[in-house]
């Protein structure tokens, strides 16, 4: 009963928040940090949402508090209660593992306590999609909206520019807003037709060569007084290969031109990635105004970032900060990495028949690296979409979010300092996956 009253209070607060924020939610301002909800009992307990799913993505029911292990900054905390909360489920897949099939309408306890529906934000990384690719994504998103239940709230957020809509139960309005999303991707233009992977490798090679010039004079003689031989770093031959491909020979002027173009392109890609990540940070900061667990469904063709030391684009700790802020706002990010052949469409080898195709495995891992980093920290997941438009992955999101546990966790006094702390949750059950945020902020105790 205690957890149910909490849900009722949170739902009332969500309706109030939605009304107050409808006009200002999407302004480029930083929202105030979300206060961690607490249970009121003989001791104050913090509420922690967690999803426990089986290998097919179905929520696992019938777990008791003793099966959950919660630690804050590595120190185990007592789990007082674990309430299994069912949301209304999509008609396509209503089963909950270990439980009877769910009805297609709200469960009795949801009706009795006015349990809120889920809160979804559909986010579109429009700079990663071309116009044609974006239409396929839009159609998949509209089908996703059609599968939602009436009390589910859904919003729209295209970034860095595009339509925006605060979460609403008006699904028809959300669908119309999604229909206006359009991809803005521009191909990489340059004299030497460099691919993103080539840009990364050339910048990394150039950086290592420059570093080697600086450090070589600092070699120390060995015991016999002889300087050790200079060992060249194990660089790839990307620059030489591109020289031969683009210029037909290796010469200083061609190499310098390629290096300059690689550095310029890396800077542009880095600027685009920074803008995209900051756009997502604004989204999750604003979602922090909504109580309870929220879900961002992110559509992206990938975000290119260096996978080599010294390579660029490099945005430092921005992905980590995004993951922390999403966790603090209790917002799980499910990132759909749609393989729309974006980078291969830009690749020089697709335009010249004598090219050797680059590794698609490395390319795919490269483009999904940042998405995986912040989605996992937020309590969501990265879902690669290698074929089709993502309907299977979107159905998985609906299935996973159809139920969750609300844990009542007893913190220590030292936890209550308003600082960001690492959160880990384990479950004593085989063959299950736990999805929860990796960070938590517990406000100071009032009074």
C-alpha positions as CSV (number, residue, x, y, z in Angstrom):
1,X,0.0,0.0,0.0
2,X,2.8,2.4,0.8
3,X,4.4,2.1,-2.6
4,X,0.9,2.5,-4.3
5,X,0.3,5.7,-2.4
6,X,3.7,6.9,-3.6
7,X,2.7,6.2,-7.2
8,X,-0.5,8.1,-6.8
9,X,1.3,11.1,-5.5
10,X,3.9,11.0,-8.3
11,X,1.2,10.7,-10.9
12,X,-0.6,13.8,-9.6
13,X,2.7,15.6,-9.6
14,X,3.4,14.5,-13.2
15,X,0.1,15.9,-14.4
16,X,0.8,19.2,-12.7
17,X,4.4,19.3,-14.0
18,X,3.2,18.6,-17.5
19,X,0.7,21.5,-17.4
20,X,3.3,24.0,-16.0
21,X,6.0,22.9,-18.3
22,X,4.1,22.7,-21.6
23,X,5.1,26.2,-22.7
24,X,8.6,26.3,-21.3
25,X,9.8,22.7,-21.3
26,X,11.8,22.9,-24.5
27,X,13.5,26.2,-23.9
28,X,17.3,26.0,-23.9
29,X,17.6,26.3,-20.2
30,X,18.9,24.0,-17.5
31,X,16.3,22.4,-15.4
32,X,16.7,22.1,-11.6
33,X,17.9,18.7,-10.4
34,X,15.2,16.2,-9.7
35,X,14.6,15.4,-6.0
36,X,14.9,11.8,-5.2
37,X,11.4,10.6,-4.1
38,X,11.2,9.1,-0.6
39,X,8.8,6.8,1.2
40,X,7.6,8.1,4.5
41,X,7.7,5.5,7.3
42,X,9.6,5.1,10.5
43,X,12.7,5.7,8.4
44,X,13.0,7.6,5.1
45,X,13.5,5.2,2.2
46,X,14.6,6.3,-1.3
47,X,12.6,4.9,-4.3
48,X,14.7,3.2,-6.9
49,X,13.2,2.0,-10.2
50,X,14.7,-1.2,-11.8
51,X,13.7,-3.4,-14.6
52,X,14.4,-7.1,-14.4
53,X,13.9,-8.9,-17.7
54,X,14.5,-12.4,-19.1
55,X,16.5,-13.2,-22.3
56,X,13.5,-12.3,-24.5
57,X,13.0,-8.9,-22.8
58,X,9.9,-9.8,-20.8
59,X,9.7,-8.5,-17.2
60,X,10.4,-11.1,-14.5
61,X,7.8,-11.1,-11.7
62,X,7.6,-12.6,-8.2
63,X,10.9,-11.3,-6.8
64,X,11.1,-10.3,-3.2
65,X,13.3,-7.7,-1.5
66,X,15.8,-10.2,-0.3
67,X,16.7,-11.1,-3.9
68,X,17.8,-7.5,-4.7
69,X,21.3,-6.3,-3.7
70,X,21.7,-2.5,-3.9
71,X,25.0,-0.7,-3.3
72,X,25.7,3.0,-3.2
73,X,29.4,3.9,-3.8
74,X,30.2,0.2,-3.3
75,X,28.5,-0.1,0.1
76,X,25.5,-2.4,0.4
77,X,22.2,-0.8,1.5
78,X,19.2,-2.5,3.0
79,X,16.3,-3.1,0.5
80,X,13.1,-2.8,2.6
81,X,10.5,-3.4,-0.1
82,X,10.2,-4.4,-3.8
83,X,6.9,-3.7,-5.5
84,X,6.3,-5.1,-8.9
85,X,4.4,-2.5,-11.0
86,X,2.7,-3.5,-14.2
87,X,2.0,-0.8,-16.8
88,X,-0.7,-1.3,-19.4
89,X,0.9,-3.3,-22.2
90,X,0.8,-3.3,-26.0
91,X,-1.6,-5.7,-27.7
92,X,1.3,-7.2,-29.6
93,X,3.0,-8.6,-26.6
94,X,1.4,-8.8,-23.1
95,X,3.2,-11.6,-21.4
96,X,5.2,-11.1,-18.2
97,X,7.7,-13.8,-17.4
98,X,6.7,-15.9,-14.4
99,X,3.2,-14.3,-14.3
100,X,-0.2,-14.7,-15.9
101,X,-0.8,-12.9,-19.2
102,X,-1.6,-9.2,-18.7
103,X,-4.9,-7.8,-19.7
104,X,-5.0,-5.2,-22.5
105,X,-6.4,-2.7,-20.1
106,X,-5.0,-1.4,-16.8
107,X,-4.6,-3.9,-14.0
108,X,-7.0,-3.5,-11.1
109,X,-4.4,-2.1,-8.8
110,X,-3.6,0.5,-11.4
111,X,-7.2,1.6,-11.6
112,X,-7.5,1.7,-7.9
113,X,-4.5,3.9,-7.3
114,X,-4.5,5.8,-10.5
115,X,-1.2,4.5,-11.6
116,X,0.4,6.6,-14.3
117,X,1.3,5.3,-17.7
118,X,4.8,5.3,-19.1
119,X,6.5,8.5,-20.2
120,X,8.3,8.2,-23.5
121,X,10.4,10.7,-25.4
122,X,11.1,10.0,-29.1
123,X,14.4,11.7,-29.9
124,X,15.8,12.0,-33.4
125,X,19.4,12.7,-34.2
126,X,18.5,14.4,-37.5
127,X,22.0,15.3,-38.5
128,X,22.8,11.6,-38.8
129,X,20.1,10.8,-41.3
130,X,19.5,11.7,-44.9
131,X,16.1,12.7,-46.0
132,X,15.1,9.3,-47.3
133,X,16.5,7.4,-44.3
134,X,14.6,9.8,-41.9
135,X,11.3,8.9,-43.5
136,X,11.8,5.2,-42.7
137,X,12.6,6.1,-39.1
138,X,9.6,8.5,-38.9
139,X,7.3,5.7,-40.1
140,X,8.7,3.3,-37.5
141,X,8.2,5.9,-34.7
142,X,4.6,6.5,-35.8
143,X,3.9,2.7,-35.5
144,X,5.5,2.8,-32.1
145,X,3.1,5.6,-31.0
146,X,0.2,3.6,-32.3
147,X,1.1,0.7,-30.0
148,X,1.1,2.8,-26.9
149,X,-1.7,2.6,-24.3
150,X,-4.0,5.6,-23.8
151,X,-2.5,6.6,-20.5
152,X,1.1,6.5,-21.8
153,X,2.6,9.9,-22.4
154,X,4.8,10.5,-25.4
155,X,6.8,13.5,-26.5
156,X,9.0,14.4,-29.5
157,X,12.5,15.9,-29.6
158,X,14.4,16.4,-32.8
159,X,17.9,17.7,-32.3
160,X,19.9,19.8,-32.8
161,X,17.1,21.4,-34.7
162,X,13.6,20.2,-35.5
163,X,10.1,19.7,-34.0
164,X,9.7,19.4,-30.2
165,X,6.7,18.4,-28.1
166,X,6.4,17.9,-24.3
167,X,5.1,14.6,-23.2
168,X,1.4,14.3,-23.8
169,X,-1.4,11.6,-23.9
170,X,-2.5,13.2,-27.2
171,X,-0.9,10.5,-29.3
172,X,-2.5,11.9,-32.5
173,X,-0.7,15.2,-31.9
174,X,2.6,13.4,-31.2
175,X,2.3,11.4,-34.4
176,X,1.6,14.5,-36.5
177,X,4.7,16.2,-34.9
178,X,6.8,13.2,-35.6
179,X,5.7,13.3,-39.2
180,X,7.5,16.7,-39.6
181,X,10.9,15.3,-38.6
182,X,13.3,15.5,-41.5
183,X,16.9,14.3,-41.8
184,X,19.6,17.1,-42.2
185,X,22.6,15.0,-43.0
186,X,25.2,16.5,-45.3
187,X,27.9,14.3,-46.9
188,X,31.5,15.1,-46.2
189,X,32.7,17.2,-49.0
190,X,36.4,17.5,-49.7
191,X,39.0,17.1,-52.4
192,X,40.2,13.7,-51.1
193,X,36.9,11.9,-50.3
194,X,38.0,10.9,-46.8
195,X,35.8,8.5,-44.8
196,X,35.3,9.1,-41.1
197,X,37.5,6.1,-40.2
198,X,40.3,7.5,-42.5
199,X,39.9,10.9,-40.8
200,X,40.4,9.3,-37.4
201,X,43.4,7.2,-38.5
202,X,45.2,10.0,-40.3
203,X,44.8,12.4,-37.4
204,X,46.0,9.8,-35.0
205,X,49.0,8.9,-37.2
206,X,49.9,12.6,-37.5
207,X,49.6,13.1,-33.8
208,X,51.9,10.1,-33.1
209,X,54.5,11.3,-35.7
210,X,54.5,14.7,-34.0
211,X,54.9,13.2,-30.6
212,X,57.7,10.9,-31.8
213,X,59.7,13.9,-33.0
214,X,59.4,15.5,-29.6
215,X,60.3,12.5,-27.5
216,X,63.1,11.0,-29.5
217,X,65.9,13.3,-28.1
218,X,65.0,12.3,-24.6
219,X,66.1,8.7,-25.0
220,X,68.4,7.6,-22.1
221,X,71.5,5.5,-22.7
222,X,71.6,1.9,-21.4
223,X,74.0,0.4,-18.9
224,X,76.6,0.2,-21.7
225,X,76.3,3.9,-22.5
226,X,74.7,3.2,-25.9
227,X,71.4,4.9,-26.9
228,X,68.7,2.4,-27.7
229,X,67.5,2.3,-31.3
230,X,64.5,4.3,-32.3
231,X,61.5,2.1,-32.7
232,X,58.9,3.5,-35.0
233,X,55.3,3.3,-33.6
234,X,53.1,0.7,-35.1
235,X,51.1,3.1,-37.2
236,X,48.8,2.0,-40.0
237,X,49.5,3.0,-43.5
238,X,46.3,4.9,-43.9
239,X,47.9,8.2,-45.1
240,X,50.1,6.4,-47.6
241,X,47.1,4.4,-48.9
242,X,45.0,7.5,-49.3
243,X,47.9,9.2,-51.1
244,X,48.1,6.5,-53.6
245,X,44.4,6.4,-54.1
246,X,43.8,10.1,-54.5
247,X,47.1,11.3,-56.0
248,X,48.4,8.1,-57.7
249,X,51.7,8.6,-56.0
250,X,53.3,9.7,-52.6
251,X,54.5,13.2,-52.5
252,X,54.8,15.9,-49.8
253,X,52.2,18.2,-51.3
254,X,49.6,15.5,-51.5
255,X,50.3,14.3,-48.0
256,X,50.0,17.8,-46.5
257,X,46.7,18.4,-48.3
258,X,45.3,15.1,-47.0
259,X,46.4,15.9,-43.5
260,X,44.9,19.3,-43.6
261,X,41.6,18.0,-44.9
262,X,41.5,15.3,-42.2
263,X,42.2,17.8,-39.5
264,X,39.5,20.2,-40.8
265,X,36.9,17.4,-41.2
266,X,37.7,16.1,-37.7
267,X,37.0,19.5,-36.3
268,X,33.7,19.7,-38.1
269,X,32.6,16.2,-36.9
270,X,33.7,17.1,-33.4
271,X,31.6,20.2,-33.4
272,X,28.5,18.3,-34.7
273,X,28.9,15.6,-32.1
274,X,29.3,18.2,-29.3
275,X,26.1,19.9,-30.4
276,X,24.2,16.7,-30.5
277,X,25.3,15.5,-27.1
278,X,24.5,18.9,-25.6
279,X,21.1,18.7,-27.2
280,X,20.5,15.4,-25.5
281,X,21.8,16.8,-22.2
282,X,19.2,19.6,-22.4
283,X,16.5,17.0,-23.0
284,X,17.3,14.8,-20.0
285,X,17.8,17.9,-17.8
286,X,14.3,19.0,-18.6
287,X,12.9,15.5,-18.1
288,X,14.2,15.7,-14.6
289,X,11.2,17.9,-13.8
290,X,8.9,14.8,-14.3
291,X,8.7,12.4,-11.4
292,X,9.3,8.7,-11.8
293,X,11.0,6.7,-14.5
294,X,11.1,8.1,-18.0
295,X,12.3,6.5,-21.2
296,X,14.0,8.2,-24.1
297,X,13.9,6.3,-27.4
298,X,16.8,7.7,-29.5
299,X,16.9,7.2,-33.2
300,X,20.4,7.7,-34.6
301,X,22.5,6.5,-37.5
302,X,25.5,6.7,-35.2
303,X,27.8,9.3,-33.7
304,X,31.4,9.2,-34.9
305,X,34.1,9.5,-32.3
306,X,37.7,8.4,-32.3
307,X,38.6,4.9,-31.2
308,X,42.4,5.6,-31.3
309,X,44.7,7.6,-29.0
310,X,45.3,11.0,-30.5
311,X,42.5,10.6,-33.0
312,X,39.6,12.9,-33.5
313,X,36.7,13.6,-33.1
314,X,37.1,13.5,-29.4
315,X,34.5,15.0,-27.0
316,X,36.2,14.1,-23.7
317,X,33.8,13.4,-20.9
318,X,30.6,14.6,-22.6
319,X,29.1,11.1,-23.1
320,X,29.9,10.2,-19.5
321,X,28.2,13.5,-18.3
322,X,25.2,12.7,-20.4
323,X,24.9,9.2,-18.9
324,X,25.2,10.7,-15.3
325,X,22.6,13.4,-15.9
326,X,20.2,10.9,-17.5
327,X,20.6,8.7,-14.4
328,X,20.1,11.6,-12.1
329,X,16.9,12.5,-13.9
330,X,15.8,8.9,-13.7
331,X,15.6,8.7,-17.5
332,X,16.6,5.5,-19.3
333,X,17.9,6.0,-22.9
334,X,17.2,3.2,-25.4
335,X,19.4,4.1,-28.4
336,X,18.5,2.5,-31.7
337,X,21.6,2.6,-33.9
338,X,20.0,2.5,-37.3
339,X,22.6,1.2,-39.9
340,X,21.3,3.4,-42.8
341,X,24.5,3.0,-44.8
342,X,25.3,6.6,-43.9
343,X,29.0,6.3,-43.7
344,X,29.3,3.9,-46.6
345,X,27.3,6.3,-48.7
346,X,30.0,8.9,-48.0
347,X,32.9,6.5,-48.3
348,X,35.2,7.1,-51.2
349,X,35.3,3.4,-52.0
350,X,31.7,3.4,-52.9
351,X,32.4,6.0,-55.6
352,X,35.5,4.4,-57.1
353,X,35.5,0.8,-58.3
354,X,39.1,0.1,-57.4
355,X,38.7,0.7,-53.6
356,X,39.0,-2.0,-51.0
357,X,36.0,-1.7,-48.6
358,X,36.9,-0.8,-45.0
359,X,36.0,-3.0,-42.1
360,X,32.2,-2.7,-41.5
361,X,32.6,-4.3,-38.1
362,X,34.9,-1.5,-37.0
363,X,32.7,1.1,-38.6
364,X,29.6,-0.2,-36.8
365,X,31.4,-0.4,-33.5
366,X,32.8,3.1,-33.9
367,X,29.4,4.7,-34.6
368,X,27.7,2.9,-31.8
369,X,30.4,3.5,-29.2
370,X,29.1,6.8,-27.7
371,X,25.5,5.6,-27.9
372,X,26.4,2.5,-25.9
373,X,28.3,4.5,-23.3
374,X,25.5,6.9,-22.2
375,X,22.6,4.5,-22.8
376,X,24.0,1.9,-20.5
377,X,24.8,4.4,-17.7
378,X,21.2,5.7,-17.9
379,X,19.7,2.3,-17.3
380,X,18.7,1.7,-20.9
381,X,20.5,-0.1,-23.7
382,X,21.9,0.1,-27.2
383,X,19.9,-1.8,-29.9
384,X,21.7,-2.1,-33.3
385,X,19.2,-2.0,-36.2
386,X,21.1,-3.8,-39.0
387,X,18.1,-4.6,-41.2
388,X,14.7,-3.0,-41.5
389,X,13.5,0.1,-39.7
390,X,13.7,-0.9,-36.1
391,X,10.2,-2.2,-35.5
392,X,11.5,-5.3,-33.7
393,X,13.7,-3.2,-31.4
394,X,10.9,-0.8,-30.7
395,X,8.6,-3.7,-29.8
396,X,11.4,-4.9,-27.4
397,X,11.4,-1.4,-25.7
398,X,7.6,-1.7,-25.2
399,X,8.0,-5.2,-23.8
400,X,10.8,-4.3,-21.4
401,X,9.0,-1.2,-20.0
402,X,5.7,-3.0,-19.5
403,X,6.6,-3.6,-15.9
404,X,9.3,-2.7,-13.3
405,X,10.1,-2.9,-9.7
406,X,9.9,0.0,-7.3
407,X,12.5,-0.6,-4.5
408,X,12.4,1.0,-1.1
409,X,16.0,1.4,-0.1
410,X,17.3,2.6,3.2
411,X,20.3,4.9,2.8
412,X,22.9,5.7,5.3
413,X,23.1,9.2,6.8
414,X,26.4,9.8,4.9
415,X,24.5,9.2,1.6
416,X,22.4,12.2,2.1
417,X,24.6,15.0,0.9
418,X,23.1,15.8,-2.5
419,X,26.2,14.5,-4.3
420,X,26.3,12.2,-7.3
421,X,26.9,8.6,-6.1
422,X,27.4,5.4,-8.0
423,X,24.4,3.0,-7.9
424,X,24.6,-0.7,-8.6
425,X,21.8,-3.3,-8.4
426,X,22.1,-7.0,-8.6
427,X,19.4,-9.7,-8.5
428,X,19.7,-13.2,-7.1
429,X,18.2,-15.0,-10.1
430,X,19.8,-16.8,-13.0
431,X,19.5,-15.7,-16.6
432,X,18.0,-12.3,-16.1
433,X,19.2,-8.8,-17.1
434,X,18.9,-5.9,-14.7
435,X,18.4,-2.4,-16.2
436,X,18.9,0.5,-13.7
437,X,20.6,3.8,-13.7
438,X,24.2,3.8,-12.6
439,X,24.1,7.0,-10.6
440,X,21.9,8.5,-7.9
441,X,21.6,11.8,-6.0
442,X,20.1,11.6,-2.5
443,X,19.2,15.1,-1.2
444,X,20.0,16.2,2.3
445,X,17.4,15.3,4.9
446,X,15.0,18.2,5.5
447,X,14.5,19.3,9.1
